[in-house]
Structure formats: structure tokens, C-alpha cells
Amino acid sequence: MDEIPQGAALDPLDWLLPGHRAAPADALRRIQALCAAWPDLYAAMFVVLAAHQELPRDMLAAAIKQFRSDLDAYTREDVVGLLTAIWNGGRSGFDAVLRTRANSPRKGAGGFSWVKE
């Protein structure tokens, strides 16, 4: 197998290389495409997390929430918890956290109505 010369671009996959820093607009477009391509919530979140490991999870959570209507009932912190569960516990961890979050009381009218989660 031939080695890839250092500094050589692997376009269009160079964004997957370690240390690559994507422009926010580029990352957001990819996250939107991945969320649309995977109908299963776990699979969509897993592939977004795997492909964007350099981004903080709270940023990933906010981006994923934008493109997945099945997360509308969840806060950003809930989605961060789901991402952490995927990373640490796989499908079973994700399912356990999803059940816990689905059964927990939602934030009521005491929150800021002008803040969109």
C-alpha cells in the first residue's frame, strides 16, 4: 500500500483527518446532511459524533437539534447526555439515557420563553 505524502489533500475526505479544523459553516452543512441521511436517531447522532470528534459536544448537540425534529422535546443538555451515552455506552447506553430523559419532568413556564433550545 502506498503511503500518502504528508500534506497531501485527500479531498473530499480531508475533513476526517485528525487535527482538521473545519469552518463552522462547513461542519454545519455536513451535520445537516448526516442527520438527513440517517433516519434512525441513534445512527445519525453516532455518525455525527464519530465524524466531528474535534467539536465540543455542546456545539454538536445544538447543531443536531437544529436538524432532528425528534429531539425537539429535549434540551441541549439532554442531547449532550445522549452523545456522551453513545460514546461511552453504545446503543444500550443511548437507549437508557433516552428512556431516562423521556420520563423526566420537562422544564415548565419558569424558563426563559425567548430562549430557543
C-alpha positions in Angstrom: 0.0 0.0 0.0 1.4 3.4 -0.9 1.8 6.0 1.7 0.1 9.3 1.4 2.6 12.1 1.3 2.5 14.4 4.3 0.4 17.5 3.5 -1.3 15.8 0.5 -5.0 16.6 0.3 -7.5 13.7 0.3 -10.3 15.9 -0.9 -13.2 15.4 -0.3 -12.3 13.3 2.8 -9.6 15.5 4.2 -12.1 16.9 6.8 -11.9 13.4 8.5 -8.2 13.6 9.2 -7.0 14.1 12.8 -6.5 17.7 13.7 -8.5 19.1 10.8 -10.3 22.3 11.8 -13.4 22.8 9.6 -15.1 26.2 9.2 -18.3 26.2 11.2 -20.5 26.6 8.1 -18.8 23.5 6.5 -19.3 21.4 9.7 -22.9 22.6 9.9 -23.6 21.5 6.3 -22.1 18.1 6.9 -24.0 17.6 10.2 -27.3 18.6 8.4 -26.5 16.1 5.6 -25.7 13.3 8.0 -28.8 14.0 10.1 -30.9 13.8 6.9 -29.3 10.7 5.6 -29.8 8.6 8.8 -33.5 8.2 9.7 -32.6 6.4 13.0 -31.8 8.9 15.7 -29.0 6.8 17.3 -27.3 6.2 14.0 -27.5 9.9 13.0 -26.1 11.0 16.3 -23.4 8.3 16.3 -22.1 9.2 12.8 -22.1 12.9 13.6 -20.2 12.3 16.8 -17.7 10.0 15.1 -17.1 12.4 12.2 -16.8 15.5 14.3 -14.8 14.5 17.3 -12.9 17.7 17.4 -16.1 19.8 18.1 -17.3 20.2 21.7 -20.3 18.1 22.5 -22.5 21.1 23.4 -21.9 22.5 20.0 -22.7 19.2 18.3 -25.9 18.9 20.4 -27.0 22.4 19.3 -26.3 21.5 15.7 -28.0 18.1 15.8 -31.1 19.6 17.5 -31.4 22.0 14.5 -31.8 19.2 12.1 -33.6 16.5 14.1 -37.2 17.2 14.9 -37.3 14.1 17.1 -35.2 16.0 19.6 -37.5 19.0 19.9 -38.7 17.8 23.3 -35.2 17.6 24.7 -32.9 20.3 26.0 -29.4 20.8 24.7 -28.1 19.3 27.9 -30.2 16.2 27.3 -28.7 15.9 23.8 -25.2 16.3 25.3 -26.1 13.4 27.7 -27.2 11.3 24.7 -23.9 12.0 22.9 -22.0 11.0 26.0 -24.0 7.9 26.3 -23.3 7.0 22.7 -19.6 7.5 23.2 -19.4 5.6 26.5 -22.2 3.0 26.3 -23.1 2.5 22.7 -26.7 1.7 21.8 -27.6 0.3 25.2 -26.3 3.4 26.9 -28.1 5.7 24.5 -31.4 3.8 25.0 -31.0 4.0 28.8 -30.4 7.8 28.8 -33.2 8.3 26.2 -35.7 6.5 28.5 -34.5 8.5 31.5 -34.8 11.8 29.7 -38.2 10.9 28.2 -39.6 10.2 31.6 -38.1 13.2 33.4 -40.3 16.3 34.1 -39.8 18.9 31.4 -38.9 22.5 32.2 -42.1 24.4 32.5 -43.0 28.1 32.2 -40.3 29.0 34.7 -37.7 29.1 31.9 -37.0 32.0 29.6 -39.6 31.9 26.8 -37.3 33.8 24.5 -34.5 31.2 24.6 -35.0 28.5 22.0 -33.4 25.2 22.9 
